[in-house]
Amino acid sequence: MNQITDEQNVVIIGGGAAGLSAAVYLARAGLTPLVFAGSPPGGQLMLTTEVENFPGTDSVLGPQLIENLRNQSKKFGTTIIDENITSVETTKRPFTVTTGGGKTYSTKSIIIATGARALWLGLDSEQRLRGKGVSACATCDAFFFRNKSVAVIGGGDSALEEALTLTKFASKVYVVHRRDVFKASKIMQKRVLEHEKIEVIWNAQVEEVVGTLKVEGLKLKVGQDTKTIQVDGVFVAIGHRPDTDLLKGKVELDAKGYLVTTAIAALINFQSPLYTKDQFDVHYQTMTSVPGIFGAGDCVDHVYKQASTAAGLGVQASLDVERWLESQT
């Protein structure tokens, strides 16, 4: 294992919208950030086709948006390494991070921007048609299904919210749920069950997403019967999983595995064994339970899950890092 000799000012773990936006700001501040973008790099945007709702862009493919952010950050002095970090040492300073290739880097601060991934059904047809009618984000993609039929898979609040979002564009929305009752909140259930555009298919398992070059239908097993419904889009809404396994036992995570930052801890009145009201300067909103380690993007945010909100959190984290490093000198 090779220990590099030069201590970094800041290491960013994650090469998506949050990590790269943080890198742009930190590089412009002269802090020469080191980004570990992962392998393959780029996060969920690399699996997205057309992006029309990122501020300042008319329409851009997800991979091109990531490439633009990478080039912008490198122009100001960011170093990007397309490797995965496999371990993080948080108990002493300088912190250290180790790559899958066995190299260890020391750093004064860390931004965790590892993102989250949508949970999928695990069907070959689903994976083959991702970006061709299969999506996990109605806010991102509903516009492309104007006056078309779509299906939402799931029965929680997120799924029903996706369905209601889609009714603003689609002509017909099926909600496919594997049970005979929703687990969503009562008010969400009421809105969905009373909506004229929504039809619920209960006790249904998805067997196949039908289509060759694009989504054409959905094959379901309903009870003992098999049926196929014609749809142009399928939205999988069975949850997200933050990519934070690396941090278990190192910084505080909530019950679902999301990073707990100072801003979130303040909302719960610091009711945590790792947080006390005196431990942090609350001006560092993105700091985790370990001073000097910050969180940004979808590994922190389990509400909005947008590229633009991830980028905003990345900017916040970068400003917090800059001020925190200044306070340590």
C-alpha positions in Angstrom: 0.0 0.0 0.0 1.4 3.4 -1.1 0.9 6.4 1.1 1.1 9.6 -0.9 3.4 12.3 0.6 1.3 15.4 -0.1 -1.7 15.9 2.2 -4.8 17.0 0.2 -6.9 20.0 1.3 -10.1 18.2 0.4 -11.0 14.8 -1.1 -14.4 14.4 -2.7 -15.9 10.9 -2.9 -18.3 10.9 -5.8 -18.3 12.1 -9.3 -22.0 13.1 -9.9 -23.6 16.5 -9.9 -23.0 17.1 -6.1 -19.3 16.1 -6.1 -18.4 17.9 -9.3 -20.3 21.1 -8.4 -18.4 21.1 -5.1 -15.2 20.6 -7.0 -15.9 23.6 -9.2 -16.2 26.0 -6.2 -13.3 24.5 -4.3 -11.0 24.6 -7.3 -11.9 28.3 -8.0 -11.1 28.9 -4.3 -7.6 27.5 -5.0 -8.0 24.4 -2.8 -7.2 22.0 -5.7 -9.7 19.3 -4.8 -9.1 15.6 -5.5 -12.2 13.8 -6.8 -12.7 10.1 -6.7 -15.4 9.7 -9.3 -15.9 6.0 -9.0 -15.7 3.3 -11.6 -17.8 3.6 -13.7 -18.0 7.4 -12.9 -20.8 9.8 -13.1 -23.6 8.6 -10.9 -27.3 8.3 -11.9 -27.0 11.0 -14.6 -24.9 8.6 -16.7 -28.1 6.4 -17.0 -30.3 9.3 -17.9 -31.1 10.3 -21.4 -32.4 13.8 -22.0 -32.2 16.4 -19.1 -34.4 19.5 -19.7 -34.7 20.8 -16.1 -31.1 21.5 -15.1 -30.8 25.3 -14.7 -29.0 27.0 -17.5 -29.4 24.1 -20.0 -32.1 23.9 -22.7 -31.6 20.2 -23.2 -28.6 17.9 -22.6 -28.0 14.2 -22.3 -27.1 13.1 -18.8 -23.6 11.8 -19.7 -22.9 15.1 -21.5 -24.0 17.1 -18.4 -21.5 15.1 -16.3 -18.8 15.6 -18.9 -19.4 19.4 -18.9 -19.1 19.5 -15.1 -15.9 17.4 -15.2 -14.3 19.7 -17.8 -15.4 22.8 -15.9 -14.0 21.6 -12.6 -10.7 20.4 -14.2 -10.3 23.8 -15.9 -10.0 25.4 -12.5 -7.6 22.8 -11.1 -9.5 19.8 -10.0 -7.9 16.4 -10.2 -10.3 13.6 -11.1 -9.5 9.9 -10.6 -12.0 7.4 -11.9 -11.6 4.9 -9.0 -13.7 3.6 -6.2 -12.9 4.4 -2.5 -13.1 1.2 -0.5 -12.3 2.4 3.0 -12.2 5.7 4.9 -10.4 6.4 8.2 -12.3 9.0 10.2 -10.9 8.6 13.7 -7.9 10.8 13.4 -6.6 13.6 11.3 -5.5 13.8 8.7 -8.2 11.6 7.4 -7.3 8.9 4.9 -9.1 7.2 2.0 -8.0 4.1 0.2 -8.8 3.1 -3.3 -9.7 -0.3 -4.7 -6.2 -0.4 -6.2 -4.7 -0.1 -2.7 -3.5 3.5 -2.8 -4.1 5.6 0.3 -4.5 9.3 0.3 -4.4 11.7 3.3 -6.6 14.7 3.5 -7.6 17.6 5.8 -11.3 17.3 4.9 -13.7 15.1 3.0 -17.0 15.6 1.1 -19.1 12.5 0.8 -21.1 12.7 -2.4 -21.7 9.1 -3.2 -25.3 9.5 -4.2 -28.1 7.0 -4.0 -29.5 4.4 -6.4 -33.0 3.6 -7.3 -34.2 0.2 -6.3 -35.2 -1.8 -9.4 -37.3 -4.9 -10.0 -34.4 -7.0 -11.2 -35.9 -7.9 -14.6 -33.7 -8.2 -17.7 -36.3 -6.4 -19.7 -36.4 -3.6 -17.2 -32.7 -3.0 -17.4 -32.6 -3.3 -21.2 -35.3 -0.6 -21.6 -34.0 1.9 -19.0 -33.9 5.3 -20.6 -36.2 3.9 -23.4 -39.4 4.3 -21.4 -38.3 2.8 -18.1 -37.5 5.4 -15.5 -37.3 5.9 -11.7 -38.1 9.6 -11.7 -41.4 11.1 -12.8 -40.2 14.7 -12.0 -37.4 14.1 -14.5 -39.2 12.3 -17.2 -43.0 12.9 -17.0 -42.9 15.6 -19.7 -41.9 13.0 -22.3 -45.1 11.1 -21.8 -47.6 13.8 -22.6 -50.9 12.2 -23.7 -49.5 8.7 -23.3 -50.3 5.8 -21.0 -47.8 5.0 -18.2 -47.5 2.6 -15.2 -46.1 3.3 -11.8 -44.8 0.3 -9.8 -45.1 0.6 -6.0 -47.5 1.4 -3.2 -45.7 3.9 -0.9 -45.9 7.6 -0.7 -43.2 8.0 -3.3 -45.0 5.8 -5.8 -48.3 7.6 -5.3 -46.6 11.0 -5.6 -45.0 9.8 -8.9 -48.5 8.8 -10.1 -50.0 12.2 -9.3 -47.1 14.0 -11.0 -47.7 11.9 -14.1 -51.4 12.8 -14.3 -50.3 16.3 -15.2 -48.9 14.9 -18.5 -50.1 11.3 -19.2 -53.6 10.5 -20.4 -53.7 7.3 -18.3 -51.7 6.2 -15.2 -51.8 2.7 -13.9 -50.5 2.1 -10.4 -49.3 -1.5 -10.0 -49.1 -2.7 -6.5 -48.2 -6.2 -5.2 -50.6 -6.0 -2.3 -54.3 -5.3 -1.8 -53.7 -2.1 0.3 -51.3 0.8 0.0 -48.7 1.6 2.6 -48.8 5.3 1.7 -50.3 8.0 3.9 -54.1 8.2 4.0 -54.2 11.5 2.2 -52.0 10.3 -0.6 -54.2 7.2 -1.0 -57.4 9.3 -1.2 -55.9 11.6 -3.9 -54.8 8.6 -6.0 -58.0 6.5 -5.6 -60.2 9.4 -6.4 -58.2 10.6 -9.5 -60.0 10.1 -12.8 -56.8 9.4 -14.7 -55.5 6.7 -12.3 -56.4 3.0 -12.3 -55.0 0.8 -9.5 -54.1 -2.8 -10.3 -53.9 -4.7 -7.0 -52.1 -7.9 -6.1 -50.0 -7.7 -9.2 -46.4 -8.8 -9.9 -44.5 -7.4 -12.8 -43.2 -10.3 -15.0 -41.8 -8.4 -18.0 -41.5 -5.0 -19.5 -42.7 -5.5 -23.0 -40.9 -3.9 -25.9 -37.8 -4.1 -28.2 -36.6 -0.6 -28.8 -38.9 1.1 -26.4 -41.5 0.3 -23.8 -44.8 -1.0 -25.4 -46.4 -2.7 -22.4 -46.3 -4.4 -19.1 -46.8 -8.1 -18.5 -48.4 -8.8 -15.1 -49.3 -11.7 -13.0 -52.5 -10.7 -11.1 -53.5 -13.4 -8.7 -53.4 -16.6 -10.8 -53.9 -14.8 -14.1 -51.5 -13.2 -16.5 -52.5 -10.0 -18.3 -50.6 -7.4 -20.4 -51.4 -3.7 -20.3 -50.4 -1.3 -23.1 -48.2 1.5 -21.7 -45.6 3.8 -23.2 -43.6 4.3 -20.0 -42.9 2.4 -16.7 -41.9 4.3 -13.6 -40.4 2.1 -10.9 -41.0 3.7 -7.4 -40.1 1.0 -4.9 -37.5 3.1 -3.1 -33.9 4.4 -3.1 -30.8 3.1 -1.4 -28.0 5.6 -0.5 -24.5 4.4 -1.4 -23.1 4.8 2.1 -22.0 1.3 3.1 -18.5 2.7 3.1 -19.4 5.0 6.0 -21.1 2.6 8.4 -19.6 3.0 11.8 -17.6 6.0 10.6 -20.1 8.8 10.6 -23.7 8.9 11.7 -26.3 7.5 9.3 -30.0 7.5 9.7 -32.2 4.3 9.8 -32.3 4.2 6.0 -28.5 4.7 5.6 -28.6 8.4 4.6 -25.9 10.7 6.0 -27.0 12.8 9.0 -25.6 16.4 8.6 -25.7 19.3 11.1 -28.8 20.7 9.3 -30.7 17.4 9.7 -29.5 16.9 13.2 -30.8 20.4 14.1 -34.2 19.4 12.9 -34.3 16.5 15.3 -32.9 18.6 18.1 -29.5 16.8 18.1 -31.2 13.7 19.6 -28.2 11.5 18.7 -25.4 9.8 20.6 -22.9 11.3 18.2 -24.3 14.8 18.2 -24.4 17.4 21.0 -25.6 21.0 20.7 -22.1 22.1 21.6 -20.2 19.9 19.2 -20.8 21.9 16.1 -20.9 25.4 14.8 -24.3 25.2 13.2 -23.1 27.4 10.4 -21.6 24.3 8.9 -24.9 22.9 7.7 -23.4 20.1 5.6 -21.0 18.8 8.3 -21.5 15.2 9.4 -21.0 13.8 12.9 -17.2 14.0 12.3 -15.9 17.6 12.1 -14.1 18.0 8.8 -16.3 15.5 7.0 -19.2 16.8 5.0 -22.1 15.4 3.0 -23.8 16.4 -0.2 -26.2 15.2 -2.8 -28.5 12.2 -2.8 -26.7 10.3 0.0 -28.0 13.1 2.2 -31.2 14.1 0.5 -34.0 11.5 0.5 -36.7 13.9 -0.5 -35.9 15.8 -3.7 -33.4 13.5 -5.6 -32.8 16.0 -8.5 -29.5 16.8 -10.2 -30.0 20.5 -9.5 -30.7 20.0 -5.8 -27.7 17.7 -5.6 -25.5 20.3 -7.2 -26.8 22.9 -4.8 -25.9 20.7 -1.8 -22.5 20.3 -3.4 -22.0 24.0 -3.5 -23.1 24.3 0.1 -20.6 21.7 1.2 -17.8 23.3 -0.7 -18.4 26.7 1.0 -18.6 24.9 4.4 -15.3 23.1 3.7 -13.6 26.4 2.6 -14.7 28.2 5.8 -13.9 25.2 8.0 -10.4 24.8 6.6 -9.8 28.5 7.2 -10.9 28.1 10.9 -8.3 25.3 11.4 -5.3 27.5 10.6 
